[in-house]
Amino acid sequence: MKATDYTKVADSDLHEKIKEEKAALAKMKFNHTVAGSENPMQLRMKRKEVARMFTVLNQRKNNGK
């Protein structure tokens, strides 16, 4: 998803989605460390996805929404 797509999501749903994505990222990191990964770029994409969600939350907090 793009950052503009996350602006349409409610804060509570966004917090829940962040929690899920961070758990998935941790699992992917562990699996990559243990056995390697077919596509290590998935780690980077997942990390950027979490960063986009945090960016939207910070923008909302700073703008007073």
PQR file of N, CA, C, O and H, with PARSE charges and radii, in Angstrom:
ATOM      1  N   MET A   1       0.831  -1.178   0.000 -0.4000 1.5000
ATOM      2  CA  MET A   1       0.000   0.000   0.000 -0.0000 2.0000
ATOM      3  C   MET A   1       0.882   1.251   0.000  0.5500 1.7000
ATOM      4  O   MET A   1       2.037   1.233   0.427 -0.5500 1.4000
ATOM      5  N   LYS A   2       0.304   2.302  -0.483 -0.4000 1.5000
ATOM      6  CA  LYS A   2       1.001   3.580  -0.454 -0.0000 2.0000
ATOM      7  C   LYS A   2       0.621   4.327   0.814  0.5500 1.7000
ATOM      8  O   LYS A   2      -0.354   3.986   1.482 -0.5500 1.4000
ATOM      9  H   LYS A   2      -0.634   2.316  -0.830  0.4000 1.0000
ATOM     10  N   ALA A   3       1.396   5.343   1.133 -0.4000 1.5000
ATOM     11  CA  ALA A   3       1.134   6.129   2.340 -0.0000 2.0000
ATOM     12  C   ALA A   3      -0.224   6.808   2.264  0.5500 1.7000
ATOM     13  O   ALA A   3      -0.885   6.977   3.288 -0.5500 1.4000
ATOM     14  H   ALA A   3       2.189   5.620   0.590  0.4000 1.0000
ATOM     15  N   THR A   4      -0.651   7.199   1.070 -0.4000 1.5000
ATOM     16  CA  THR A   4      -1.961   7.848   0.932 -0.0000 2.0000
ATOM     17  C   THR A   4      -3.093   6.887   1.256  0.5500 1.7000
ATOM     18  O   THR A   4      -4.155   7.315   1.707 -0.5500 1.4000
ATOM     19  H   THR A   4      -0.114   7.061   0.237  0.4000 1.0000
ATOM     20  N   ASP A   5      -2.884   5.599   1.034 -0.4000 1.5000
ATOM     21  CA  ASP A   5      -3.902   4.609   1.377 -0.0000 2.0000
ATOM     22  C   ASP A   5      -4.064   4.485   2.887  0.5500 1.7000
ATOM     23  O   ASP A   5      -5.161   4.221   3.377 -0.5500 1.4000
ATOM     24  H   ASP A   5      -2.021   5.251   0.667  0.4000 1.0000
ATOM     25  N   TYR A   6      -2.968   4.675   3.625 -0.4000 1.5000
ATOM     26  CA  TYR A   6      -3.026   4.558   5.077 -0.0000 2.0000
ATOM     27  C   TYR A   6      -3.689   5.765   5.724  0.5500 1.7000
ATOM     28  O   TYR A   6      -4.131   5.681   6.870 -0.5500 1.4000
ATOM     29  H   TYR A   6      -2.076   4.890   3.226  0.4000 1.0000
ATOM     30  N   THR A   7      -3.767   6.882   5.018 -0.4000 1.5000
ATOM     31  CA  THR A   7      -4.413   8.058   5.594 -0.0000 2.0000
ATOM     32  C   THR A   7      -5.908   7.856   5.742  0.5500 1.7000
ATOM     33  O   THR A   7      -6.552   8.560   6.519 -0.5500 1.4000
ATOM     34  H   THR A   7      -3.408   6.951   4.087  0.4000 1.0000
ATOM     35  N   LYS A   8      -6.466   6.908   5.013 -0.4000 1.5000
ATOM     36  CA  LYS A   8      -7.900   6.636   5.061 -0.0000 2.0000
ATOM     37  C   LYS A   8      -8.282   5.658   6.171  0.5500 1.7000
ATOM     38  O   LYS A   8      -9.464   5.442   6.439 -0.5500 1.4000
ATOM     39  H   LYS A   8      -5.943   6.336   4.382  0.4000 1.0000
ATOM     40  N   VAL A   9      -7.275   5.070   6.810 -0.4000 1.5000
ATOM     41  CA  VAL A   9      -7.493   4.063   7.846 -0.0000 2.0000
ATOM     42  C   VAL A   9      -7.539   4.748   9.210  0.5500 1.7000
ATOM     43  O   VAL A   9      -6.790   5.691   9.466 -0.5500 1.4000
ATOM     44  H   VAL A   9      -6.315   5.245   6.592  0.4000 1.0000
ATOM     45  N   ALA A  10      -8.417   4.269  10.074 -0.4000 1.5000
ATOM     46  CA  ALA A  10      -8.538   4.830  11.420 -0.0000 2.0000
ATOM     47  C   ALA A  10      -7.282   4.525  12.242  0.5500 1.7000
ATOM     48  O   ALA A  10      -6.559   3.567  11.965 -0.5500 1.4000
ATOM     49  H   ALA A  10      -9.025   3.503   9.866  0.4000 1.0000
ATOM     50  N   ASP A  11      -7.038   5.360  13.261 -0.4000 1.5000
ATOM     51  CA  ASP A  11      -5.844   5.204  14.092 -0.0000 2.0000
ATOM     52  C   ASP A  11      -5.785   3.842  14.769  0.5500 1.7000
ATOM     53  O   ASP A  11      -4.737   3.198  14.785 -0.5500 1.4000
ATOM     54  H   ASP A  11      -7.624   6.138  13.486  0.4000 1.0000
ATOM     55  N   SER A  12      -6.896   3.408  15.323 -0.4000 1.5000
ATOM     56  CA  SER A  12      -6.898   2.129  16.038 -0.0000 2.0000
ATOM     57  C   SER A  12      -6.589   0.974  15.089  0.5500 1.7000
ATOM     58  O   SER A  12      -5.856   0.050  15.442 -0.5500 1.4000
ATOM     59  H   SER A  12      -7.748   3.932  15.310  0.4000 1.0000
ATOM     60  N   ASP A  13      -7.154   1.033  13.882 -0.4000 1.5000
ATOM     61  CA  ASP A  13      -6.864  -0.008  12.896 -0.0000 2.0000
ATOM     62  C   ASP A  13      -5.415   0.050  12.446  0.5500 1.7000
ATOM     63  O   ASP A  13      -4.794  -0.981  12.187 -0.5500 1.4000
ATOM     64  H   ASP A  13      -7.750   1.783  13.596  0.4000 1.0000
ATOM     65  N   LEU A  14      -4.885   1.251  12.355 -0.4000 1.5000
ATOM     66  CA  LEU A  14      -3.494   1.422  11.939 -0.0000 2.0000
ATOM     67  C   LEU A  14      -2.533   0.881  13.000  0.5500 1.7000
ATOM     68  O   LEU A  14      -1.518   0.269  12.667 -0.5500 1.4000
ATOM     69  H   LEU A  14      -5.389   2.088  12.566  0.4000 1.0000
ATOM     70  N   HIS A  15      -2.852   1.107  14.270 -0.4000 1.5000
ATOM     71  CA  HIS A  15      -2.024   0.555  15.347 -0.0000 2.0000
ATOM     72  C   HIS A  15      -2.048  -0.975  15.295  0.5500 1.7000
ATOM     73  O   HIS A  15      -1.017  -1.624  15.474 -0.5500 1.4000
ATOM     74  H   HIS A  15      -3.676   1.604  14.541  0.4000 1.0000
ATOM     75  N   GLU A  16      -3.214  -1.537  15.053 -0.4000 1.5000
ATOM     76  CA  GLU A  16      -3.340  -2.995  14.975 -0.0000 2.0000
ATOM     77  C   GLU A  16      -2.551  -3.533  13.782  0.5500 1.7000
ATOM     78  O   GLU A  16      -1.875  -4.557  13.890 -0.5500 1.4000
ATOM     79  H   GLU A  16      -4.051  -1.010  14.908  0.4000 1.0000
ATOM     80  N   LYS A  17      -2.638  -2.851  12.664 -0.4000 1.5000
ATOM     81  CA  LYS A  17      -1.914  -3.277  11.462 -0.0000 2.0000
ATOM     82  C   LYS A  17      -0.406  -3.196  11.685  0.5500 1.7000
ATOM     83  O   LYS A  17       0.334  -4.067  11.226 -0.5500 1.4000
ATOM     84  H   LYS A  17      -3.187  -2.019  12.577  0.4000 1.0000
ATOM     85  N   ILE A  18       0.054  -2.163  12.383 -0.4000 1.5000
ATOM     86  CA  ILE A  18       1.480  -2.032  12.684 -0.0000 2.0000
ATOM     87  C   ILE A  18       1.945  -3.206  13.543  0.5500 1.7000
ATOM     88  O   ILE A  18       3.005  -3.784  13.304 -0.5500 1.4000
ATOM     89  H   ILE A  18      -0.547  -1.456  12.756  0.4000 1.0000
ATOM     90  N   LYS A  19       1.143  -3.545  14.535 -0.4000 1.5000
ATOM     91  CA  LYS A  19       1.498  -4.659  15.417 -0.0000 2.0000
ATOM     92  C   LYS A  19       1.622  -5.957  14.619  0.5500 1.7000
ATOM     93  O   LYS A  19       2.556  -6.730  14.831 -0.5500 1.4000
ATOM     94  H   LYS A  19       0.281  -3.075  14.729  0.4000 1.0000
ATOM     95  N   GLU A  20       0.688  -6.194  13.709 -0.4000 1.5000
ATOM     96  CA  GLU A  20       0.726  -7.404  12.888 -0.0000 2.0000
ATOM     97  C   GLU A  20       1.937  -7.419  11.962  0.5500 1.7000
ATOM     98  O   GLU A  20       2.619  -8.436  11.835 -0.5500 1.4000
ATOM     99  H   GLU A  20      -0.071  -5.566  13.537  0.4000 1.0000
ATOM    100  N   GLU A  21       2.200  -6.286  11.318 -0.4000 1.5000
ATOM    101  CA  GLU A  21       3.313  -6.210  10.368 -0.0000 2.0000
ATOM    102  C   GLU A  21       4.660  -6.346  11.069  0.5500 1.7000
ATOM    103  O   GLU A  21       5.575  -6.970  10.531 -0.5500 1.4000
ATOM    104  H   GLU A  21       1.646  -5.459  11.421  0.4000 1.0000
ATOM    105  N   LYS A  22       4.794  -5.770  12.264 -0.4000 1.5000
ATOM    106  CA  LYS A  22       6.047  -5.906  13.008 -0.0000 2.0000
ATOM    107  C   LYS A  22       6.276  -7.351  13.426  0.5500 1.7000
ATOM    108  O   LYS A  22       7.411  -7.827  13.415 -0.5500 1.4000
ATOM    109  H   LYS A  22       4.051  -5.264  12.702  0.4000 1.0000
ATOM    110  N   ALA A  23       5.213  -8.051  13.792 -0.4000 1.5000
ATOM    111  CA  ALA A  23       5.341  -9.464  14.143 -0.0000 2.0000
ATOM    112  C   ALA A  23       5.747 -10.279  12.916  0.5500 1.7000
ATOM    113  O   ALA A  23       6.589 -11.172  13.007 -0.5500 1.4000
ATOM    114  H   ALA A  23       4.291  -7.664  13.801  0.4000 1.0000
ATOM    115  N   ALA A  24       5.151  -9.971  11.782 -0.4000 1.5000
ATOM    116  CA  ALA A  24       5.498 -10.679  10.549 -0.0000 2.0000
ATOM    117  C   ALA A  24       6.942 -10.392  10.149  0.5500 1.7000
ATOM    118  O   ALA A  24       7.649 -11.283   9.679 -0.5500 1.4000
ATOM    119  H   ALA A  24       4.467  -9.246  11.708  0.4000 1.0000
ATOM    120  N   LEU A  25       7.377  -9.150  10.337 -0.4000 1.5000
ATOM    121  CA  LEU A  25       8.757  -8.782  10.020 -0.0000 2.0000
ATOM    122  C   LEU A  25       9.742  -9.530  10.916  0.5500 1.7000
ATOM    123  O   LEU A  25      10.770 -10.016  10.445 -0.5500 1.4000
ATOM    124  H   LEU A  25       6.802  -8.427  10.720  0.4000 1.0000
ATOM    125  N   ALA A  26       9.431  -9.618  12.191 -0.4000 1.5000
ATOM    126  CA  ALA A  26      10.310 -10.345  13.115 -0.0000 2.0000
ATOM    127  C   ALA A  26      10.409 -11.815  12.726  0.5500 1.7000
ATOM    128  O   ALA A  26      11.488 -12.405  12.781 -0.5500 1.4000
ATOM    129  H   ALA A  26       8.596  -9.223  12.574  0.4000 1.0000
ATOM    130  N   LYS A  27       9.289 -12.399  12.334 -0.4000 1.5000
ATOM    131  CA  LYS A  27       9.280 -13.799  11.916 -0.0000 2.0000
ATOM    132  C   LYS A  27      10.099 -13.975  10.633  0.5500 1.7000
ATOM    133  O   LYS A  27      10.842 -14.946  10.492 -0.5500 1.4000
ATOM    134  H   LYS A  27       8.413 -11.920  12.289  0.4000 1.0000
ATOM    135  N   MET A  28       9.955 -13.029   9.702 -0.4000 1.5000
ATOM    136  CA  MET A  28      10.711 -13.103   8.454 -0.0000 2.0000
ATOM    137  C   MET A  28      12.211 -12.972   8.714  0.5500 1.7000
ATOM    138  O   MET A  28      13.013 -13.677   8.101 -0.5500 1.4000
ATOM    139  H   MET A  28       9.352 -12.240   9.817  0.4000 1.0000
ATOM    140  N   LYS A  29      12.590 -12.070   9.621 -0.4000 1.5000
ATOM    141  CA  LYS A  29      14.006 -11.897   9.956 -0.0000 2.0000
ATOM    142  C   LYS A  29      14.581 -13.179  10.545  0.5500 1.7000
ATOM    143  O   LYS A  29      15.682 -13.599  10.190 -0.5500 1.4000
ATOM    144  H   LYS A  29      11.939 -11.497  10.118  0.4000 1.0000
ATOM    145  N   PHE A  30      13.826 -13.791  11.447 -0.4000 1.5000
ATOM    146  CA  PHE A  30      14.305 -15.026  12.073 -0.0000 2.0000
ATOM    147  C   PHE A  30      14.466 -16.128  11.033  0.5500 1.7000
ATOM    148  O   PHE A  30      15.490 -16.810  10.993 -0.5500 1.4000
ATOM    149  H   PHE A  30      12.932 -13.450  11.736  0.4000 1.0000
ATOM    150  N   ASN A  31      13.454 -16.296  10.196 -0.4000 1.5000
ATOM    151  CA  ASN A  31      13.521 -17.335   9.170 -0.0000 2.0000
ATOM    152  C   ASN A  31      14.652 -17.073   8.184  0.5500 1.7000
ATOM    153  O   ASN A  31      15.296 -18.011   7.715 -0.5500 1.4000
ATOM    154  H   ASN A  31      12.622 -15.742  10.228  0.4000 1.0000
ATOM    155  N   HIS A  32      14.895 -15.825   7.872 -0.4000 1.5000
ATOM    156  CA  HIS A  32      15.977 -15.487   6.952 -0.0000 2.0000
ATOM    157  C   HIS A  32      17.331 -15.795   7.582  0.5500 1.7000
ATOM    158  O   HIS A  32      18.245 -16.256   6.898 -0.5500 1.4000
ATOM    159  H   HIS A  32      14.372 -15.063   8.253  0.4000 1.0000
ATOM    160  N   THR A  33      17.462 -15.544   8.873 -0.4000 1.5000
ATOM    161  CA  THR A  33      18.714 -15.814   9.565 -0.0000 2.0000
ATOM    162  C   THR A  33      18.982 -17.307   9.648  0.5500 1.7000
ATOM    163  O   THR A  33      20.112 -17.754   9.454 -0.5500 1.4000
ATOM    164  H   THR A  33      16.720 -15.169   9.428  0.4000 1.0000
ATOM    165  N   VAL A  34      17.953 -18.067   9.931 -0.4000 1.5000
ATOM    166  CA  VAL A  34      18.117 -19.509  10.119 -0.0000 2.0000
ATOM    167  C   VAL A  34      18.341 -20.227   8.796  0.5500 1.7000
ATOM    168  O   VAL A  34      19.296 -20.990   8.651 -0.5500 1.4000
ATOM    169  H   VAL A  34      17.035 -17.704  10.089  0.4000 1.0000
ATOM    170  N   ALA A  35      17.454 -19.980   7.827 -0.4000 1.5000
ATOM    171  CA  ALA A  35      17.492 -20.789   6.618 -0.0000 2.0000
ATOM    172  C   ALA A  35      17.738 -19.989   5.349  0.5500 1.7000
ATOM    173  O   ALA A  35      17.831 -20.576   4.272 -0.5500 1.4000
ATOM    174  H   ALA A  35      16.679 -19.360   7.945  0.4000 1.0000
ATOM    175  N   GLY A  36      17.843 -18.691   5.439 -0.4000 1.5000
ATOM    176  CA  GLY A  36      17.964 -17.898   4.230 -0.0000 2.0000
ATOM    177  C   GLY A  36      16.586 -17.685   3.626  0.5500 1.7000
ATOM    178  O   GLY A  36      15.607 -18.306   4.042 -0.5500 1.4000
ATOM    179  H   GLY A  36      17.767 -18.214   6.315  0.4000 1.0000
ATOM    180  N   SER A  37      16.524 -16.824   2.668 -0.4000 1.5000
ATOM    181  CA  SER A  37      15.253 -16.502   2.059 -0.0000 2.0000
ATOM    182  C   SER A  37      15.402 -16.506   0.550  0.5500 1.7000
ATOM    183  O   SER A  37      16.459 -16.172   0.014 -0.5500 1.4000
ATOM    184  H   SER A  37      17.319 -16.320   2.330  0.4000 1.0000
ATOM    185  N   GLU A  38      14.327 -16.891  -0.130 -0.4000 1.5000
ATOM    186  CA  GLU A  38      14.380 -16.872  -1.582 -0.0000 2.0000
ATOM    187  C   GLU A  38      14.484 -15.440  -2.097  0.5500 1.7000
ATOM    188  O   GLU A  38      15.191 -15.164  -3.066 -0.5500 1.4000
ATOM    189  H   GLU A  38      13.468 -17.162   0.306  0.4000 1.0000
ATOM    190  N   ASN A  39      13.769 -14.537  -1.433 -0.4000 1.5000
ATOM    191  CA  ASN A  39      13.757 -13.150  -1.865 -0.0000 2.0000
ATOM    192  C   ASN A  39      14.031 -12.241  -0.664  0.5500 1.7000
ATOM    193  O   ASN A  39      13.095 -11.853   0.035 -0.5500 1.4000
ATOM    194  H   ASN A  39      13.195 -14.761  -0.646  0.4000 1.0000
ATOM    195  N   PRO A  40      15.289 -11.899  -0.415 -0.5600 1.5000
ATOM    196  CA  PRO A  40      15.603 -11.059   0.740  0.2800 2.0000
ATOM    197  C   PRO A  40      15.058  -9.637   0.614  0.5500 1.7000
ATOM    198  O   PRO A  40      15.018  -8.913   1.609 -0.5500 1.4000
ATOM    199  N   MET A  41      14.643  -9.222  -0.571 -0.4000 1.5000
ATOM    200  CA  MET A  41      14.051  -7.898  -0.743 -0.0000 2.0000
ATOM    201  C   MET A  41      12.711  -7.783  -0.020  0.5500 1.7000
ATOM    202  O   MET A  41      12.247  -6.676   0.256 -0.5500 1.4000
ATOM    203  H   MET A  41      14.676  -9.811  -1.379  0.4000 1.0000
ATOM    204  N   GLN A  42      12.093  -8.914   0.286 -0.4000 1.5000
ATOM    205  CA  GLN A  42      10.829  -8.887   1.029 -0.0000 2.0000
ATOM    206  C   GLN A  42      11.029  -8.269   2.407  0.5500 1.7000
ATOM    207  O   GLN A  42      10.135  -7.591   2.913 -0.5500 1.4000
ATOM    208  H   GLN A  42      12.470  -9.813   0.062  0.4000 1.0000
ATOM    209  N   LEU A  43      12.186  -8.493   3.020 -0.4000 1.5000
ATOM    210  CA  LEU A  43      12.484  -7.884   4.311 -0.0000 2.0000
ATOM    211  C   LEU A  43      12.489  -6.362   4.201  0.5500 1.7000
ATOM    212  O   LEU A  43      11.912  -5.667   5.037 -0.5500 1.4000
ATOM    213  H   LEU A  43      12.912  -9.044   2.609  0.4000 1.0000
ATOM    214  N   ARG A  44      13.131  -5.867   3.182 -0.4000 1.5000
ATOM    215  CA  ARG A  44      13.207  -4.421   2.977 -0.0000 2.0000
ATOM    216  C   ARG A  44      11.828  -3.832   2.711  0.5500 1.7000
ATOM    217  O   ARG A  44      11.485  -2.776   3.242 -0.5500 1.4000
ATOM    218  H   ARG A  44      13.599  -6.433   2.503  0.4000 1.0000
ATOM    219  N   MET A  45      11.044  -4.514   1.893 -0.4000 1.5000
ATOM    220  CA  MET A  45       9.698  -4.020   1.572 -0.0000 2.0000
ATOM    221  C   MET A  45       8.812  -4.001   2.814  0.5500 1.7000
ATOM    222  O   MET A  45       8.040  -3.062   3.010 -0.5500 1.4000
ATOM    223  H   MET A  45      11.323  -5.372   1.462  0.4000 1.0000
ATOM    224  N   LYS A  46       8.917  -5.022   3.645 -0.4000 1.5000
ATOM    225  CA  LYS A  46       8.114  -5.092   4.867 -0.0000 2.0000
ATOM    226  C   LYS A  46       8.524  -3.989   5.838  0.5500 1.7000
ATOM    227  O   LYS A  46       7.670  -3.361   6.464 -0.5500 1.4000
ATOM    228  H   LYS A  46       9.544  -5.785   3.485  0.4000 1.0000
ATOM    229  N   ARG A  47       9.828  -3.753   5.964 -0.4000 1.5000
ATOM    230  CA  ARG A  47      10.328  -2.704   6.853 -0.0000 2.0000
ATOM    231  C   ARG A  47       9.846  -1.327   6.392  0.5500 1.7000
ATOM    232  O   ARG A  47       9.468  -0.492   7.214 -0.5500 1.4000
ATOM    233  H   ARG A  47      10.522  -4.263   5.455  0.4000 1.0000
ATOM    234  N   LYS A  48       9.858  -1.093   5.092 -0.4000 1.5000
ATOM    235  CA  LYS A  48       9.387   0.183   4.562 -0.0000 2.0000
ATOM    236  C   LYS A  48       7.888   0.345   4.765  0.5500 1.7000
ATOM    237  O   LYS A  48       7.405   1.453   4.993 -0.5500 1.4000
ATOM    238  H   LYS A  48      10.165  -1.771   4.425  0.4000 1.0000
ATOM    239  N   GLU A  49       7.161  -0.748   4.682 -0.4000 1.5000
ATOM    240  CA  GLU A  49       5.714  -0.712   4.900 -0.0000 2.0000
ATOM    241  C   GLU A  49       5.398  -0.266   6.326  0.5500 1.7000
ATOM    242  O   GLU A  49       4.509   0.558   6.539 -0.5500 1.4000
ATOM    243  H   GLU A  49       7.553  -1.649   4.497  0.4000 1.0000
ATOM    244  N   VAL A  50       6.120  -0.804   7.293 -0.4000 1.5000
ATOM    245  CA  VAL A  50       5.931  -0.413   8.692 -0.0000 2.0000
ATOM    246  C   VAL A  50       6.302   1.056   8.872  0.5500 1.7000
ATOM    247  O   VAL A  50       5.620   1.784   9.593 -0.5500 1.4000
ATOM    248  H   VAL A  50       6.843  -1.474   7.120  0.4000 1.0000
ATOM    249  N   ALA A  51       7.365   1.489   8.230 -0.4000 1.5000
ATOM    250  CA  ALA A  51       7.786   2.887   8.335 -0.0000 2.0000
ATOM    251  C   ALA A  51       6.733   3.824   7.756  0.5500 1.7000
ATOM    252  O   ALA A  51       6.515   4.912   8.290 -0.5500 1.4000
ATOM    253  H   ALA A  51       7.919   0.898   7.644  0.4000 1.0000
ATOM    254  N   ARG A  52       6.079   3.417   6.674 -0.4000 1.5000
ATOM    255  CA  ARG A  52       5.016   4.247   6.098 -0.0000 2.0000
ATOM    256  C   ARG A  52       3.867   4.423   7.081  0.5500 1.7000
ATOM    257  O   ARG A  52       3.316   5.516   7.218 -0.5500 1.4000
ATOM    258  H   ARG A  52       6.256   2.533   6.240  0.4000 1.0000
ATOM    259  N   MET A  53       3.514   3.345   7.757 -0.4000 1.5000
ATOM    260  CA  MET A  53       2.414   3.421   8.717 -0.0000 2.0000
ATOM    261  C   MET A  53       2.780   4.339   9.883  0.5500 1.7000
ATOM    262  O   MET A  53       1.957   5.141  10.325 -0.5500 1.4000
ATOM    263  H   MET A  53       3.962   2.458   7.645  0.4000 1.0000
ATOM    264  N   PHE A  54       4.009   4.223  10.379 -0.4000 1.5000
ATOM    265  CA  PHE A  54       4.447   5.108  11.461 -0.0000 2.0000
ATOM    266  C   PHE A  54       4.483   6.567  11.003  0.5500 1.7000
ATOM    267  O   PHE A  54       4.180   7.470  11.783 -0.5500 1.4000
ATOM    268  H   PHE A  54       4.678   3.572  10.020  0.4000 1.0000
ATOM    269  N   THR A  55       4.848   6.797   9.757 -0.4000 1.5000
ATOM    270  CA  THR A  55       4.887   8.153   9.224 -0.0000 2.0000
ATOM    271  C   THR A  55       3.498   8.772   9.216  0.5500 1.7000
ATOM    272  O   THR A  55       3.329   9.933   9.588 -0.5500 1.4000
ATOM    273  H   THR A  55       5.094   6.063   9.123  0.4000 1.0000
ATOM    274  N   VAL A  56       2.510   8.002   8.795 -0.4000 1.5000
ATOM    275  CA  VAL A  56       1.132   8.505   8.767 -0.0000 2.0000
ATOM    276  C   VAL A  56       0.664   8.823  10.188  0.5500 1.7000
ATOM    277  O   VAL A  56       0.030   9.853  10.416 -0.5500 1.4000
ATOM    278  H   VAL A  56       2.648   7.058   8.493  0.4000 1.0000
ATOM    279  N   LEU A  57       0.973   7.943  11.143 -0.4000 1.5000
ATOM    280  CA  LEU A  57       0.570   8.203  12.532 -0.0000 2.0000
ATOM    281  C   LEU A  57       1.244   9.457  13.076  0.5500 1.7000
ATOM    282  O   LEU A  57       0.599  10.256  13.755 -0.5500 1.4000
ATOM    283  H   LEU A  57       1.487   7.106  10.958  0.4000 1.0000
ATOM    284  N   ASN A  58       2.523   9.640  12.791 -0.4000 1.5000
ATOM    285  CA  ASN A  58       3.235  10.829  13.262 -0.0000 2.0000
ATOM    286  C   ASN A  58       2.702  12.097  12.616  0.5500 1.7000
ATOM    287  O   ASN A  58       2.621  13.136  13.270 -0.5500 1.4000
ATOM    288  H   ASN A  58       3.046   8.990  12.239  0.4000 1.0000
ATOM    289  N   GLN A  59       2.340  12.027  11.348 -0.4000 1.5000
ATOM    290  CA  GLN A  59       1.770  13.192  10.688 -0.0000 2.0000
ATOM    291  C   GLN A  59       0.441  13.578  11.319  0.5500 1.7000
ATOM    292  O   GLN A  59       0.150  14.759  11.505 -0.5500 1.4000
ATOM    293  H   GLN A  59       2.406  11.182  10.816  0.4000 1.0000
ATOM    294  N   ARG A  60      -0.358  12.575  11.646 -0.4000 1.5000
ATOM    295  CA  ARG A  60      -1.646  12.842  12.299 -0.0000 2.0000
ATOM    296  C   ARG A  60      -1.437  13.476  13.666  0.5500 1.7000
ATOM    297  O   ARG A  60      -2.137  14.417  14.041 -0.5500 1.4000
ATOM    298  H   ARG A  60      -0.122  11.616  11.496  0.4000 1.0000
ATOM    299  N   LYS A  61      -0.469  12.953  14.403 -0.4000 1.5000
ATOM    300  CA  LYS A  61      -0.196  13.465  15.740 -0.0000 2.0000
ATOM    301  C   LYS A  61       0.298  14.920  15.671  0.5500 1.7000
ATOM    302  O   LYS A  61      -0.111  15.756  16.477 -0.5500 1.4000
ATOM    303  H   LYS A  61       0.099  12.189  14.099  0.4000 1.0000
ATOM    304  N   ASN A  62       1.163  15.208  14.724 -0.4000 1.5000
ATOM    305  CA  ASN A  62       1.732  16.542  14.592 -0.0000 2.0000
ATOM    306  C   ASN A  62       0.736  17.561  14.050  0.5500 1.7000
ATOM    307  O   ASN A  62       0.831  18.752  14.348 -0.5500 1.4000
ATOM    308  H   ASN A  62       1.495  14.529  14.069  0.4000 1.0000
ATOM    309  N   ASN A  63      -0.214  17.089  13.257 -0.4000 1.5000
ATOM    310  CA  ASN A  63      -1.218  17.995  12.694 -0.0000 2.0000
ATOM    311  C   ASN A  63      -2.427  18.157  13.611  0.5500 1.7000
ATOM    312  O   ASN A  63      -3.296  18.986  13.343 -0.5500 1.4000
ATOM    313  H   ASN A  63      -0.292  16.122  13.015  0.4000 1.0000
ATOM    314  N   GLY A  64      -2.491  17.395  14.662 -0.4000 1.5000
ATOM    315  CA  GLY A  64      -3.579  17.511  15.618 -0.0000 2.0000
ATOM    316  C   GLY A  64      -4.860  16.834  15.182  0.5500 1.7000
ATOM    317  O   GLY A  64      -5.942  17.223  15.623 -0.5500 1.4000
ATOM    318  H   GLY A  64      -1.785  16.721  14.879  0.4000 1.0000
ATOM    319  N   LYS A  65      -4.767  15.837  14.333 -0.4000 1.5000
ATOM    320  CA  LYS A  65      -5.967  15.137  13.887 -0.0000 2.0000
ATOM    321  C   LYS A  65      -6.301  14.005  14.807  0.5500 1.7000
ATOM    322  O   LYS A  65      -7.286  13.300  14.587 -0.5500 1.4000
ATOM    323  H   LYS A  65      -3.889  15.521  13.975  0.4000 1.0000
TER
END
